[in-house]
Amino acid sequence: MLTYDRRMADGYDPQAIERRWQQVWESTGTYEVDNDDPRPHWYTLCMYPYPSGSAHMGHVRNYTFGDVIVRYRTMQGYAVLSPMGFDSFGLPAENAAIRTGRHPREFTDERIVQLRSSILRIGAVYEWRRQVTSHSPEYQRWTQWIFLRLLESGLAYRRNAPVNWCPGCQTVLANEQVLADGTCERSGDAVDKRDLEQWFFKITDYAQQLLDDLDALDWPERVKTMQRNWIGRSEGAEFSMVVTDVDGAAHPEGLSIRVFTTRPDTSFGMTYAVMAPEHPAVAAVTTDDQREAVQAFVARARQASDVERMSSEGSLDKRGVFTGSFVRNPFTGRSVPLYLADYVLMGYGTGAIMAVPAEDQRDWDFAMAHGLPIVRTIEPPADFDGEAYTGEGPHINSDWLDGMGKQEAIAAAIGFLEREGIGEHRINYRLRDWLVSRQRFWGCPIPVVHCDSCGVVPVPADQLPVLAPDDVEFLPTGESPLRAHAEFLHTTCPRCGAPAQRETDTMDTFVDSSWYFLRFTDPWNDEAPFSPEAARAWLPVDQYIGGVEHAILHLMYARFFTKALADLGVAPPELREPFTRLFTQGMIRLGGDKMSKSKGNLVAPEEILDTQGADALRLAHLFVGPPQDDVDWEGVGIDGCSRFLQRVWRLARGEVGGLPVDREHTDADLAIRRALHRLIARVDEDFERWSYNTVVASFMEFTNELHRYVQADAAPEAGVLAECIDTLLLLMAPMAPHITAELWEARRGGHIHEQRWPTADPALLVVDTVTMVVQINGKVRERIEVPAGIDAGAAEELALTSARVRELLDGATIRKVICRPPNLINLVI
């Protein structure tokens, strides 16, 4: 039997308790695991952070969720891998270097120390032995090694391409980094278009796999939908059209353009065609009388981002220009005018489209703006009074396709193109190859040299890593100092020994985050980025946690890397996906605005940690609402959670109610034990479905019941009270790890997080009686306590013998009885 010493005067001191247990967990390696641990393996991973300084509330929320899972699964008997690292390359450190003259490494290393300290203060536990930082020489070595494997396999390549150029950041941006208004997501500067030699990863080779494999992932449906839309699979036909003059005579150079369409069956309604302003044939198809207008339009279009160009805003008469040439519609044999339009992108399909204004609203609007004819090829319903009709119906005005339905007509149209030798069935994707070149210093250098004789030559693996120099000058122009650093720039060709120049572009920082989860499995390996055996021991990640803002970029790239590395024999061949389950937590807002450094509205956790403590802060984040929902900070109840913990402290230390005694069990003892085991079952269920807010609510509800039990006239039974308090502490241990560890050690000795997770007794979950609602004509008139297993006949008999029910019926004839035992019976009169 436990003893309670009420003379102990020391109260709940969260700061002292938390410091102590954080030191215990770190010094004893409580959460360190080895790859050959015999327990079943579980891999929990929070997206590794960019080290911008001390933790903010977004960090607290994210890492609390992850820590709850780590402790919960550990207590369930798993060997849990929960590593931490830092995504330490990036623009903020380089911009700070430009402002201050300090090397980005110094800035970054300082902030890693700050963020690591903050993470420890909230009680989050990680396998710190496995820490990786993307700017470390070891990590750069293996990032570059992977780049060379991709280059060797043809998955990395270099070509000239029109790119998004941010003048403020002085670097290329991926399409995804350009906002809808055409500005850089980081600097806010207007983004220009430039033609540059750039490095790409051939992610498009995996487009169909990336699409197909989404189905089996336990991810939020909105994230999978975002990825499906970004991949953008389109099935249709691609075919050639001869360029002609106004009279239908073929172009003197025999030019033709190829178009892609998902609806070749509507080709009889093509009344014009459109090319992208960047199409390589623009100059050739432009007639002399239209050249000045076309050149002005092309220049204007190049200043707009792809997002702007794909928007529906702007007058369509100003968003297109006639080239002066025509193309021959192979279905009708007639020539139709050829335009340029900014809403057609060179990066999708062939960079040219056929326009059928009767069946596409944008084509309709363009046709109306430019005075072009409109021919319906799909018969709309009789009551249709709109413009473009995009629904289904029989084909009309389509010669040999007339009367056919959609699928039959598509097949017939593709068959015609293939018989004529001018087209074929085609599947296209919106997904473009991943542009990885960045004209920045603070990133992983691309490990190739440029030789006048040998061309692009990979740096040999035994010469990796290629590291950026320390003695550099950061210019206020923002230009990468690598270009002006003679010692870095000038080298010799590894192949022929002649003078050569190093590549001065660095890799997109998303490259680093596309494989870090693999390195965590084998961070001490000096022979490879990781061994297949180590990756096989842990991957795929069982639970990945991070923001929905990474739904497209990081998650898509990590999936591509995993598949590519498996195909190259670097990762296990059966590993096709990196993350089995994904959870995306909601954002924290203050007065409706997202908390962020740029808005200057961050709430630092230190003040709360220094007063109410980490456990109260953790519980408040868990209690405020469903984890996937956005949270307004003003609604986070820190004080209430702090008071709750103090209440648990007093209960566990025997400072509330009468002294416990050994005696026979009573109905009150049985009732509190039933409540306890219902709590265990509820917590298990809610943990599995990420309903942490209801878990905390259940803790509070049970603690209230326990208070009533110990303060009742009859003294609490010692064994029952001990079971209730011990089990409550065990259930709370993942969420409030410090206070529960302190109380457990005082009561039982040892470490609470090394105890087994409690299990509910099925016998105590059985409910003996329930409250049956009695309705008359659908209105509640009586409530009766009935046996949980009552059948319909007995339920009806009990209802009809109720004095209250008999009084209300007043002899009326019962026409129908609707019985749903044991919960409801409805008497219809």
N, C-alpha and C positions, 0 to 999 in steps of 0.2 A: 504493500500500500504506500502511496506517495504521502509525504508530509508537507504541510504548508506552514511556513514561518512568517506570521504576520508582523513580526517585529522588524523584518527587513524594510528599511526605509528608502533604499535607493529606488528611484523611479525609472521610467522609460526614458532613456537618453539615446535617441536615434543616432546622433553623430558618433558617439563613442562605440556603440554596438556595430554600426556599419563599417567604421574604420577597421575594427577588429576582425570582422568576418571577411572583409575584402582582402585583408592581409593573409588570413588563413587560407582562403581559396587559392590565392596566388602562390604562396610559399609552399603549400603542400601539393600543388598540381592536381587539385581535385578534379578538374575537367580536362586533363590531358589524356589522350587516348593514342594507342598505337595501332598501326594498320592490321596487325595480327591479333587484335583483341578478340577473345573467343565469344564474347556476347554478340547478339545480333546487331548489325550496324545501322546507324541512322545519321544522315548528313543534313544538318540545318545550316542555312547560310543566309545572312543578311547581305544585301549588296554592299560591297566595300565602298567606303566613302571617299570623297575628295577631301583632303585635310585643309580645311579653310580656317581652322582655329578651334576654340572650345566648342563643345557640343551645344546645340540649340534644341528646342523642344521637338523638332522633327526627328532629330537623332534619338532623343529619349523615347519617343513613341515607337519608332522603328525597332530599336534595340531591345526595348522592353518586350515587345511581341516575340522576338526571336529568343530572348532569354527564358521566357516562360516555357517555350517548347523544349529548349535544351534541358531544363531542370525536370520538366514533366516526363520526357522520354527517358532521361537517365533513371528517374525513380521507377519507371516501368521496366527497367532491366536492360535497356539498350546501351551500347557503346556509342555515344553521341559525338560526332565530329562537328565542332562549331568554331571554325577559325576566323581570324580577322586580319585584314590588311588595309592598304591605303592606295587609292587610285591617284598617285601623286604627281603625275605629269598634268600640265594644263595651263591655260592662259593666265589665270590670276597670278600665279607665281612669276610668270615672265613679265606681266604688266607691272608687278611690284618691283621687279628688277630694273625695268626701264625708268620707273619713278625714283628709285633709291640708289641704283648702282650696285646693289647687293646681288650676289649670285642666287638664282632661283632655288638651288639646293639648300642654302641656309634658311631661306624663307619657309621652304617645305618641311625641312627637318624640325624646325621649331614648332610648326603647327601640328605635325604628327604627334609630338610630345604632348601638346596641349589637348588634342582630341583624344588621345589614348587615356590621359589622366581623367578627362571628363567621362569617358565611357566606363572606366573603372568605378567612378563615384556613384553611378546609378546602379551598381551591383551587377552589371552584365558580365558574364563569365565567358571566356574564349580560350581556345587552344593557342596561347600566345607564342608557343615555340614555333608554330608554323607561319608566323606573320610574314607576309610579302608586301613589298612596296614596289610599284611599277618603275620607279626611277633608280632602283638599286642596280649595280652592275650585273649581278647574277640574273635578275629578271630581264634586263635588257638583252643579255646574251641569248636567252632562250626565246625571247620575242623575235629577235633577229634571226635566230636559227629557224623558227617556224616560218618567217617570211621567206627565207631561202628555199625551204621545202615547197612552199606554195609557188614560188617562182619556177623551181625545177619542174613542177608538175603542170605548169601552164595556168595555174589559178591566180597568179600574180602577173601583171603585164603593164606596159607603159604605152601611152598613146597621147596624141594631141587632142585636147577636148575643150569645148567651151565650158567654163567653170564659173561658179559664183565666187566673186572676189570681194572680201570685206576690206575697205580701205582703213578702217579703224584698227582691226586686228591684224592687218597686213598678211592675210592668209586666205586660202581657199576654204569654202564651206560646202558641206554636203547639202543637198536639196532640203533635207529634214531640218537643217539648222537655219534656214531662212524663213522668217515669219510671213504671215499672210500679207502684210503690208509691204513686203519686199525689203525689210530691214534685217540686220543680223540679230539673232536671238540674244547674243551676249552684249555687243557694244551699242546696238541701236542704230548703227550707220546704214545708209542706203547701200544695197549690194549691187555691184556692177557685174557685167559679164566680160570674161577675158578668155583668150585661147592660150592654153599652157600645156606643156608636156607633163602628164600626171600619171601617178601609179594607181592601179585599180586592182581589186580582188574580184574574181569572177563568180560572185554570188549567184548570178543568173543561172549557172550550171545546176544549181540546187533549187531552183524556183519551185518545181513541182513537188520535190521531197519536202521542202519547207511548208508547202501548202497541205499536202496529204497528211503529214505527221502531226499537224495541229489537232486532229480529231481525237487522238488518244491521250492528249495532255489534260491534266486536272488543273486547268487555268480558268480565271474569270472569263466568261464568254465575251465580254466587251474587248478584252485584250486579244483574244483569238480573232475576233471580227476585225479589229484594227490591223492585225497582221495579214489576214486574208485580203483586206482591201488594199493594203500596200503592195502585196504581191500581185494582185490584180490580174488574175488569169482571164484571158479572152480567147474564145474559140471562133474561128471564122475562115476567111479565105484571103489570100494575097494574090494579086494579079497585076499585070502590066497594062498600061494604056499609052498608046503612041501619041507623042506631042505633034500638034498640027498648027497650021495657020487658020485664019478665019474661014477660009474656003475649004478646009479639010485636007489640004495638002500636007504630007508628012514633013517634019522638020528636016532641013537640009543635012543635018548631022545624024539623022536617024535616031533622035532622042526618044526615050520613053521613060515614064515614071511608074513606080510600083506603089500600090496602095493596099492597105489592110482594112478589112471591114468584118464586123461580126454578122452583118446582114447582107450577104451577096444576093439574096433573093429579092432585095428592093432595088437592084441596080438599074432597072428600067426607069426608075424615078430620079436617077442621077442627072441633075441639071447644071452642075458645076463641080470642080474639084479644087482642093486646097492643099498647099504645101506649107511646111514650116519655114520661117524666115531663114533658118540656118541650113536648109537643105542644100547639098552641094551642087545641085543643078539649077539653083536660082539664077545665077548669072547667065547660063546658057539659054534658059527659057524666056528670059526677059527681053522684050523687043526694045528697039532704040527709043521709040516714042514714050515708053513707060519706064525707062531706066532710072531717071532722076527720082520719080515718085517711089519706085521700088527701093532704091538705095536709102532714101530718107526713112521709109517704113522699116527696113531692116535695122537701121541704126537705132531707131526708136524702140523696136522690140528687144534689142539686145540689152537695153537698160532696165528692162523689167525682169522680175524674178519669175520662175516657173509657176509659183503659187499665184502671183498676180495675173499671169497670162491665162491660167486655168479658171480664174474667177469669172463670174457672169457680169461683172460690173464694166461699165464703159460702153460708149456708143459703137455698135458693130460696123458702122460705116467708116469709122476711124481705126478700126482694128483689123482691117484687111485692105489689100490693094490688088488690082488686076495686073497680071504679068504681061499681058499683050498676047499670050499664046493660048492655045486650046489643047484639049486631049480628046481622043476618040473613045467614046463609050463602046466597049466591045459588045454590049448586049443590044444596042440600038444601031450601032454604026455611025451615029451622029457625033459631031464634035461639040464639046461643052467648054466654057471658059475656065481658065486655070488661074486661081487666085493664090496669094499668100495671106495667111491669117495668124495672128499671134497666139491664138488658142490651140494651134497645132504644134506639138513639140517634136523635135527631132529624136528625142530619147525614147519615144514610144512607137512601136510598130515600125513603119518605113519612113515616118516623117511626112507622109502625105495621105490624104483621105479622099474618098468620094463623098459628095454631099448630096443627101436625099432630103430636101427640106420638108416634104410632106410627112416624113416619119421621124424627124428629129427637131426639137424646138429651137436649138441654137442654129442649126442649118436654116430653119424657117426664118428666124430673125435676121440672119445674115442675108438671105435671099431677098427679104423685103427691103433691107437697107441698101442693097446694091441693084435692085430692080431685076432680079433673076426669076425665071419661071419656076413654078411649083407643080409637080405631077404626082398625084396619089397613086400608090401601088398596093396599098392595103385598104380594103373597104371598111370604113368605120361604121359603127352602129347608126341606125337611122336618126336617133336623137342626139348624135354627137354634133356639138356646135363650137368646138374649139379650133385650134390652129393645127399644129402638128399632132398626128394621131400615132401614139406609141404602143397601142394595144394590138391584139391579134384579130385576124379576120381573113376572109378569102382574098387572094391576090387579084388585082384588076390592073388594067393598062399595062400588062406585062407579057403580052404575046403568049408564048408557050407555057408560061407559069400561071396564067389566069385560072382561077378557081382552086388552086392548090392551097393547102394550109402551110403554116410556117416551116415545120421541119421537112416536109416533103419538098417545098420550094427551095430551101437552103441546099439540100442534097442535090437537087436538080441543077441549081446554079453552079455549084462547085464541080459537078460532073461536066457541065458545059465548058468551064474554064480549063479543066484538065484535058478534055478532048481537043480543045483548040490549041493546047500547048502554051497558054498564056498565064496560067495560074494554078493554084493548088490549095488544098486544105492547110490551115496554119493555126497554131496555138501561140499566142503572144502573152507577155507578162508586162505589167506596169513596172515591176521591180527592175531597177537599173543596177549595173555593176557598182560595187562599193568603191568610191573614190577615197583613197587613204593618204594621199599626199597633203602635207601641211607645211607651209613656208614659215615655220616657227623654230625656235631654238629648243624650248623646254618640252621635248618629246623624244621618243626613241628614234635615233638615226636609222635611215634606210640603208642596209648594208650592201651597197653596190658602188662600183667606181665606173667612170666613163672614160674609155680609152679610144683615141682616134683610130687605132688599128683594129681593136677587138670589139668595140662597141660597149654595151653594158655588160660588166663582168661582176659576178657575185664575189663578195669577200669570203675567203676560205673560212670554214667553220672553226679552224684552230686559231684564227685571228680575231674571233669574236670575244667580247662585244666591241663594237665600234662606239666609242663614248665621245660625247661632246666635250670640248676643252673647258677648263676652268677660267683661263685668262682671256676672257672675252669682254668686249665693250658693248653695252646695251644702248642702242641709239634711240633717240626720242622719236624717230620715224617709225619705229616698230619693226623695221626690217630685221630678219634673222641675222645675228652676228656670225653665223657659220659661213656665210658667203664672203665675208671680209677677213676671215681668219686663215691666213696663208698656210700655216702649219697643218691645220685640219684639212683644208681644201686640196692642197697639192700632195699627191702620193704617187705610187708606182702601180702599174697594172699587175695584178697577181698572175696573169696569164703570160704576158710577153715581157714584162719588166720595164716597159716604156713609161714615160711620164703620163699620169692620168689625174683625173679630178674625182674627189668623192662626191657622192650625191649629197646635196645640202638640204633636201626635204626631209622632214621627220614624219613619223606615222601618226595618223589620227589616234587620239587617246582611246577611242573605242576598241582599237586593236588590243591594247593592254587588258581591258576588261572582258575581252572575248575568250580568255583562256585561264584567268586567275584561279577559278574554281577547280581546275585540273591541277595546277601547281600546288594548291593546298594539300593535295593528297600525297605529295612526295617532295616537299620543299627543300630537302637536304640532298637531293639527287644532283650530282655533278657530271653525270654522263648523258643526261637527257632532260628535257623539260619535266618529265614525269615518266614513270614506268607504266606500261599497260596493266601490270598486276596491281599497282597501287590505285590506279584509276578504277579498276574493276572492283576493288575492295569497297569503294564508297559511292561511286557514281552509278546512276544519275542522282543528283541532289534530291533528297526526299522532300524538303520544304525550302523554297526560295522566297525571300521577302524583300520587297522594295516598292518604289513609287510607280504609279501607272504612267508617269511621264517617260519611262523607259520601255514602254510597250513595243515600240517599233525599232528604235536604233539598237540599244544594247541587247535586247532579247533576240532580235533577228540575227544580229552578228554573232552572238554566242552560239546560237543554234547552227549557223553556217560553219563556224570554226569546228564545232564538235563533229559534225558530219564529215567535213573535209579531213580533219586529223584522223578520224577512224578509217577513212578510205585510203589515206596515205600510210597506214600502219603505225602511226604514232600513238593513237588512242585505241582501246579495244574495238575490234571491228563491229561488235554488237551494240556499241554505244552510239545511238543515233540522236538522242536528245539529252541536253544537259540537266534540265530541271523537270522533275516529275510533277510537282505541285508548285503553284505560284500563288502568293498572296500579295495583293497591292493595297497598302494601307491608305486611309484618307489623309488629306492635308490638314494642317492646323491653320486656322484663320484668326485674325484679330480684328474685330469690328467688320467682318465680312471680307477682308483682304487676306490673301495668302501671306503667311509669315515668311519674310525673306530679308537677306542683308540689303538688297537693293532698295527695298521699301523702308528700311530702317525701323521695322516694327518687331524685331526678334525679342522674345522673352527668354532671358538666360535662366537656366535651371539652378544656378548656384545659390541664389537667395533662398529658394525653397529647400535645397539640399542642406543649407546651413541652419534652417529652422525646423520645418516638419520632417525633413529627412527623405532619403531615396525611396523607402518603402511606401510612404504616403504619396509621393509623386508618381511612382509606378502604378499604384492602385487607382489613382485619379485618372491616369491615361487609360487604364483598362476599363474603368467604370463609366466614363463619360458617354459612351455610345458604341454602336457596332464598329469594330476596328476598320472596316472598309469605308466608313462614312467620313466626310469632312467634319472637322470639329471646330467650334468657336471657342477659343481659349477662355473667354469670359464665362463659359458654362462648365469649366473644369473645377470640380469641387475638392480642392486640396484639403481644406479645413475639415470637411466631413470625413474624409478618408483618414486623416490624422486622428480624429476623435475615435473612429472605429478601431484603429490599431491600439490606441490607449485602452479601450474597453477590453479588447482581446488580452492585452498585457495583464490587466487586473484580474480577469477571469482565470488565466493560466497560472497566475501566482497565488490564487486562492484568496484574493482580496475582496471578493464579492460573495454575499450570501453566507449561509451557515456552513459550519465545518462538516465535511463529508463523513459518513459513518458506514460501517458494514451492517447490512440488514437484508431482509427478504425483499425481493423486487416487487414494486407496486405498479399499478397502471400508469402512474406518472413516469416511472423509469422506462417502462416499455414504450410509452409515447415518445420520449426524447430519443430513445434508441432508434425507433422507426424514423423519426425526423432526420437523425444522423445518417442513416443508410439511404434514405431518399436523397439527401444532400450528396453523398458519394456518387450515386447513379446519375444525378443531374449534372454534377461537375464533369464527370466522364463524358457525358453526351455533349455538353456545351463546349468542352475543350476541343473535341474532335471537329466541331462545326464553327470554331473560332468565335463563339459567342461569349467573349470574356466579360462583357458588361453584365450579362445575366449571372455569370459565375460569382462576381463580386457581390451582386445583389443577393444571391443565395447565401453567401457567407454572412452578410449583415442580418438577413432574416433568421438564419439559424442561431446566430449569436444572441439575438433578441429572445429566441425561445430558450436558449441555454441560461440566459439571465433570469428569466421567469422560473426556470426549474430550480436554480440554486437559491433563489430568494423565496421559494414557497415555504409554507409553514413546516412541512416535513423536511428534514435535512436531506441533502442529496446523497444518493448511494455512492460510496467511494469508487467502486469499480466502474459503474456507469459513467460517473463524472470524468474519471480518468480516460475512459474510452472516447468520450465526446471531445474532450479538450485535445488529446493526442491526435485524434483523427482530423479535427479542425486544423491543427497546426500542419499536419502532413499535406492536407489539401491546399492550404494557403502557401506552402513552401515555395512553389514555382513563382508565385506572384509577389509575395512579400518575403524574400529569402532571408533578410538579416534578422528581423524580429523573431521569425519562426525558428531560425537556427539557435538564437540566444535562449529562447524559452525551452526548446527541446533539450539543449545541453544541460540546462538547470534542472529539468524534470527527469530526464532519462539518461543523460550522458551520451557522448558520441555526436555524430553529425547527421542532422535530419535529412540532408539531401542524399545520403547514402542508404536511407531506409527504403523499403519497398512501398510502392504506391498502394493505398488502401483499396480494398474491393468490397462491394456491397453484398450483404447477406440476402440472397433472394427471398428467404423466409420473412425477413423484416420489411420487404418491399410490398408484400401482399397486403392489400387494404381490406379490412374486415367489413367495414360499412361505408356506404356512400350516401350522399344526400340526393334523393330522387325528387325532381321537380314535377308537380302535378299541375297541368293546365286544363282549363275549361274553355273550349273554343279558342285555343291558342294563347290565352292569357294566364299568367302564373297566378295560381290561387292557393297553393299549399306546398310545403316542403316536408318530406318524411325521410327519416333515417332508415335505410333498408340494408339487408345483407348484400355484399358486393356481388355474390353469385346468384341473385334472385332471378327467377324466370318470369316470362311475360304474364302467366296466369296469376302467380303470387303477387306480382306488382299491381295488377289490376284489382285483385281482391283487397290489398292493403289500401289502395287509393279509395275504393268504394266504401270501405269501413271507417274512413276518417270522418269524424264528426263535422269538421269544417267543410269537407267536400259534400257530405250529405246535405248540410244546411244550404250550400250554394246551389246544389242541383234542385232542391225543393220538389222532388218527385218527377222532374222532367225526364223524358225518354232519351236514353243515350243512343244516338244513331251510329256512332263509329268510335272505336278506341284505337288510338295510335300509340303503340308501346315501344319504347327503346330502352329496355332494362340494361343497367340499373339506374340510368340517369334521368329518364323522362317518360311521362305518360300524359297523353292529351285526350281528354274526353270531349267528343263533339256532340252537342245536343241540338 
